[in-house]
Structures are given as C-alpha cells and as structure tokens.
C-alpha cells in the first residue's frame, strides 16, 4: 500500500458502511489482499488511530506519519489478527500506541545522542599534549609560536581556545570541512608543542 493516507477532520470517507461489529469480517477480507476492504477498515479506524498517536507524540506532522505507519501495519499484518484475542479496534489501538511510544523513544534517543556528542565536542577534544599547551596560551612564547602556524591552523586553534568553539563550530566559522579542521588543529598543536618544548 503506497498510496498516501491522509488524516484530519476532512477525512470522513465511508466509515458508516463498515460498522465496528463487522470489522473482524472486514479484517479477514483485508488479510486476503482486498483493497476495498482495507479502504473500509481505514475509514473506520484512522480517526481513532490518529487520536491515540497524537496524544503520545504531540507533534501533528510526526503523528500523521506514525498513524500512516500504523495503517500500513494493519494492512500487512491483517493475517495475524485473531478475533478470539480481542476486537479489531483494540488490536489497532495497541499497535497505534506501541508505534507512538516507539517514535517518542526514538526521537528522545536521537536527541540524547546529539546532546552527548555536542558535550563531547565541547569538552577539550585534544590529547594530553594540547592540554599542556592550553595552560600556557597567554604567554608570549605561545603567541610567538602561534605565528609559526599556517593561517588555517592559527585561526582554528585560536577559535577553539580563545573563543571556546567546538570542532564543528570552528569548521562552520572557517567554512572548512570538519575532517580538515581536525587534521589542521592536530598538526598545529604538535607544532606548538615542538616550538614551546612541551614534553609528554
């Protein structure tokens, strides 16, 4: 089923033609690939499914996506439905709630990963040698050694240390690919170490 499945107040369809007491029979027809039966099932269940999903997900756009995924699940899993295990409505509601919770958890996990990554990048992302260099950045010796770096190395190191930017922020500020920035900063720190006589 690749056709879009719209949700919202404008979708009323033919729900009246498929009473909820007949949904088990409709589901059996859907299980055999009857697209017209699925259309009836959709009209009967889509509003309820969307209502459940949006209460969990909150965001309307994401809720519409999840609700569509639920309806596709109903189409694909129709053969698994067993009337003795509960009504079609209850089965659909369970799938809808599970899908909605999965979406929320996935979004939270993604946000947590991004936050953790940002935190890691914001911390001193250099090796022990660079930490030793950092403690001496205010000295005249460091300023002299900084002049021995390439322009890109000097700008990158300055932005990272004096302005506290992350690798990614430095890359954006200098409009330079992130891998290039990391390489130039590493090489620059090594040159600073050698110039300043910092030992490991």
N, C-alpha and C positions, 0 to 999 in steps of 0.2 A: 504494500500500500504506500505509494509515493505521493499521492495527492495531498495537498495541504488540508489541514483540519482546523478551520477557524473556530475561535472561541469568543464568547462575549454575548452581550444582550441581544444582538441582531440575529443570533443563531437559534431558531426555534424548530425548523425542519418538520419531520413527520413523527415526532415523539408520540403523538396521540395514537398513531397507528400500531404502536407496539407497547401495550400495557406491561407494567413491570411483572405481572404474573406470567406473562408469555416470554419473558427474557431468556429463560432456560431453553425454550424451544428455538428461539432466535439464535442463541449461542451455539446450539447444535448445528444449525444451518451455517453459521459463520465458520465452525470447525471444518466444514466441508468446502470452504472457499467461496461461499455465496456472498458476493459483494453487496447485493441489495440488502441482504440480511444484516451485513455489517453496517450499512448506512442507517438502518433502523436502530441497531444497537448503539451506534454513535449518537444519534439524536436523543435516545433515551438516557444515556449515561454521561455524555460530555459535560453538561452543566454541573452535575454533581462532582465529577472528577475535577473539573477546574476549580470548583469551590473548595474542595479538600486541599488541593495543591497550593492555591494562593494563600490559604490560611497558614500554611507552613513556610512557604518560600517567600511570601510577601511581595516580591518584585513581580509586576504583571508580565513583563516580557519573558522572564525566565519561567514563570508559571505556565504561560501558553506553550512554551517549548516542552516542559515536563508533561503537561496534560496531553500534548500530541504524542509524546513517547508512550504514555500510558495507553492511549487508544490503539496505538500500533502494537503494543504488548498484548492487548486483548485480542487483536486480530491474529497475531502469531501464536498465541498460547491458548486459543479457544479450545483446542482439542484436549487440553489439560483440565478444563473445568469439569467438576463433578458436583452435580446438584445435591447429592447427599451431604456434601461438606458445607453447604450454605448457599445463599441466594447469589445470583449473578451480581446484584448490586453490592453485596457485602464483599464479594471477591474483587470486584473492580475498585471498591473503596480501599481495600487492603493494598492492592497494587499501587494505587494512586498515592497513598500515604507513604509507602515504602520508597517509591520513586522520589517523592518530595523531600523526604528526610535524607536520602542519598545525595540529592542535589545540594542541600544545605551543608551537609558534611563535606562534600567535595569542594564547595566554594570556601568553606572555613579552612579546610586543609590547604587549599591553594593560597589563601591569604596568609596563613601561618608560615608557609614556606617562603613566600615573598618577604614577609617581615623578618624571618630568621636570616634570609640571605642579605637583606639590607643591613641587619645588625652586624653580620659577619663582615660585610664590606666596610661598614663604618668604623669597626674596630681597626686597630693597627694591623694592616694586611701585609706587613713586611716581615722579614726574618729578624733574628736577634741582632744582626749587624745594623739593620736600619733603625732599630730601636735605640741602639747606642748613638747612631748619628743624630737622631731626633733630639736627644738631650743636649746636643751642642749646636743646634741650628742658629742660635743667637750670636754665636761667636764670629769674630771677624774671619777666622780661619775658614769657617763654613762658607761665608759669603765669598771669600776668595776662591774656594774650591767649586762653589756653585758656578762661578764664571767659566770654569773649565768644562762644563757640561754643554751638550748641544742645546739649541734653543728649545726643542721639544722636551728634552729631559729636564731642563731647568724650569720650564713652565709647569710640567706635570708634577714635579717634586714640590714646587712652590705652592701649587694649588692644593696638593694633598696635605702638606704640613702646615702652611700658614693659614689656609682657609678651611682646613678640615674636610675637604671633599673626598668622596669615595672614588674608587677606580672608575665606576660608571659615570659619576658626575664629572670627573676630570675629562673622560673621553667625550662627553657631551659638550663640555665647555670648550674643548680644543677641536671639536669636530673631527676626531680621530678614532678609528676602530678600537674597541676595548682591548683586544689582544695586543695591538701595537702599543697602547699606553702601558699595559702591564710590563711588556718587554722593555720599553724605554725607561720606565721607572726603576725596574730591577737593575738594568745596566747603569743607570745614573747613580743609584745608591752604591753600587760596587765601586764606581769611580770616586764617589765621595769618600767611601771608606778608605780607599787606597791613598787619596790625597790627604786625608786627615790622619792617616796612620792608625785607624781603629783596627784592633785585632779581635778575632773571635775567641 
